[in-house]
Amino acid sequence: MRSAVIVFPGSNCDRDMAVALEQVSGVKPVMVWHREAELPQGLDLIVVPGGFSYGDYLRSGAMAANSPIMRAVKDAADRGASVLGICNGFQILTETGLLPGALMRNAGISFVCRDVNLKVENSQSAFTSRYEEGEEIVIPVAHHDGNYTADPDTIERLEGEGRIAFRYSREVNGSERDIAGIINEGGNVLGMMPHPERMIEPAHGRTDGRRLFEGLVEALG
């Protein structure tokens, strides 16, 4: 599986993501600076990692969404390429319009950094195929603006079309219906606030995040 990790000023999970991808796939990902205008050819997966792009100034993900490389990412996604956005990456994907809704300030107005329980809502995508629907897993979160919101029609559409990938098992940040991750209509774009790349080996305490990457390797490799 040939992958790329997009790097912005303020990214702080790009190396974590690169390590996870290389460990699971056996292939080192390409690191792509945000000012590049084109992506490498032949990519199977594009990852927009977590962090605080541009220091979260203006609005989380808003400035990064206008970086030159994001036009190429959007074009690739529109052509069917798989795109994964984690934490700040999820925020960026909503700002670009690749995913609906927005990520707002946490309901408790505080930074949340801990392991959380997630319920797998959809196991039919390339991102979630190694999980069982209804399974509860543990993945870390680390965010200040993870409160997912969308208009009522969009929420109902996400529910009705099975596009909610993960849901918090209990309240974490005020997200509408405890949504932790969603998939686009085409099934090739996933955005999620928790960090699967931080739970892929026994030294992390659990390996629940590893199966996300294993499923991608199986589907895209």
NORWO-V97830 format. One record per residue. N is the residue number from 1. SS is DSSP state (helix for helix, strand for strand, loop for the rest). D_LAST is the distance of its C-alpha to the last C-alpha in Angstrom with 1 decimal. Layout:
N:SS:D_LAST, N:SS:D_LAST
//
This chain:
1:loop:4.2, 2:loop:7.7, 3:strand:10.0, 4:strand:13.8, 5:strand:16.5, 6:strand:19.7, 7:strand:22.9, 8:loop:26.3, 9:loop:29.7, 10:loop:30.0, 11:strand:26.3, 12:loop:26.5, 13:loop:23.1, 14:helix:21.0, 15:helix:21.1, 16:helix:20.5, 17:helix:17.3, 18:helix:16.3, 19:helix:17.2, 20:helix:15.2, 21:helix:11.9, 22:helix:12.7, 23:helix:13.9, 24:helix:11.1, 25:helix:8.1, 26:loop:10.6, 27:loop:10.3, 28:loop:13.3, 29:loop:13.1, 30:strand:15.6, 31:strand:18.7, 32:strand:20.2, 33:strand:23.9, 34:loop:25.2, 35:loop:27.7, 36:loop:25.2, 37:loop:25.4, 38:loop:22.1, 39:loop:18.5, 40:loop:16.6, 41:loop:15.2, 42:loop:11.7, 43:loop:10.4, 44:loop:7.6, 45:strand:9.7, 46:strand:13.4, 47:strand:15.3, 48:strand:19.1, 49:loop:20.4, 50:loop:23.6, 51:strand:27.0, 52:loop:30.1, 53:helix:29.4, 54:helix:32.8, 55:helix:34.4, 56:helix:33.9, 57:loop:36.9, 58:loop:38.0, 59:loop:35.4, 60:loop:32.2, 61:loop:29.4, 62:loop:31.9, 63:loop:32.3, 64:helix:28.6, 65:helix:27.8, 66:helix:30.0, 67:loop:28.3, 68:helix:27.5, 69:helix:23.7, 70:helix:23.6, 71:helix:24.7, 72:helix:21.7, 73:helix:19.5, 74:helix:21.4, 75:helix:21.2, 76:helix:17.4, 77:helix:17.3, 78:helix:20.0, 79:loop:17.8, 80:loop:15.1, 81:loop:12.8, 82:strand:11.8, 83:strand:14.5, 84:strand:15.4, 85:strand:19.1, 86:strand:20.7, 87:loop:24.5, 88:helix:25.8, 89:helix:22.6, 90:helix:23.4, 91:helix:26.9, 92:helix:25.7, 93:helix:23.6, 94:helix:26.8, 95:helix:28.9, 96:helix:26.9, 97:loop:27.1, 98:loop:23.3, 99:loop:24.4, 100:loop:27.9, 101:loop:30.5, 102:strand:31.3, 103:strand:31.2, 104:strand:34.8, 105:loop:36.8, 106:loop:36.5, 107:loop:39.3, 108:loop:40.9, 109:loop:40.9, 110:loop:39.4, 111:loop:36.2, 112:strand:34.3, 113:strand:32.5, 114:strand:31.8, 115:strand:29.5, 116:strand:29.5, 117:strand:28.8, 118:strand:26.4, 119:strand:26.3, 120:strand:23.1, 121:loop:24.2, 122:loop:21.1, 123:loop:18.5, 124:loop:17.2, 125:loop:14.7, 126:loop:11.0, 127:loop:12.8, 128:loop:15.2, 129:loop:14.0, 130:loop:14.6, 131:loop:18.1, 132:loop:21.1, 133:loop:23.1, 134:loop:26.3, 135:loop:25.0, 136:strand:26.4, 137:strand:24.5, 138:strand:25.7, 139:strand:24.2, 140:strand:26.3, 141:strand:27.7, 142:strand:29.5, 143:strand:30.9, 144:loop:34.2, 145:loop:33.1, 146:loop:30.9, 147:strand:33.2, 148:strand:31.2, 149:strand:33.6, 150:loop:33.7, 151:loop:36.4, 152:helix:37.2, 153:helix:35.9, 154:helix:32.4, 155:helix:32.4, 156:helix:33.4, 157:helix:30.8, 158:helix:28.0, 159:helix:29.5, 160:helix:30.1, 161:loop:26.7, 162:loop:24.9, 163:loop:23.4, 164:strand:24.5, 165:strand:21.5, 166:strand:23.5, 167:strand:27.3, 168:strand:29.5, 169:loop:31.4, 170:loop:34.4, 171:loop:35.7, 172:loop:34.1, 173:loop:34.8, 174:loop:36.4, 175:loop:33.3, 176:helix:34.2, 177:helix:33.7, 178:helix:31.9, 179:strand:28.8, 180:strand:26.2, 181:strand:23.2, 182:strand:22.7, 183:strand:20.2, 184:loop:21.1, 185:loop:22.2, 186:loop:19.1, 187:loop:17.0, 188:loop:14.6, 189:strand:16.7, 190:strand:17.7, 191:strand:20.6, 192:strand:22.0, 193:loop:24.8, 194:loop:23.9, 195:strand:21.9, 196:helix:19.1, 197:helix:18.3, 198:helix:21.9, 199:loop:21.5, 200:loop:18.6, 201:loop:20.8, 202:helix:24.2, 203:helix:26.1, 204:helix:25.4, 205:loop:27.3, 206:loop:24.5, 207:loop:20.8, 208:loop:20.4, 209:loop:18.1, 210:helix:15.5, 211:helix:14.4, 212:helix:13.5, 213:helix:10.8, 214:helix:9.8, 215:helix:9.5, 216:helix:7.4, 217:helix:4.8, 218:helix:5.7, 219:helix:6.0, 220:helix:3.8, 221:loop:0.0
//
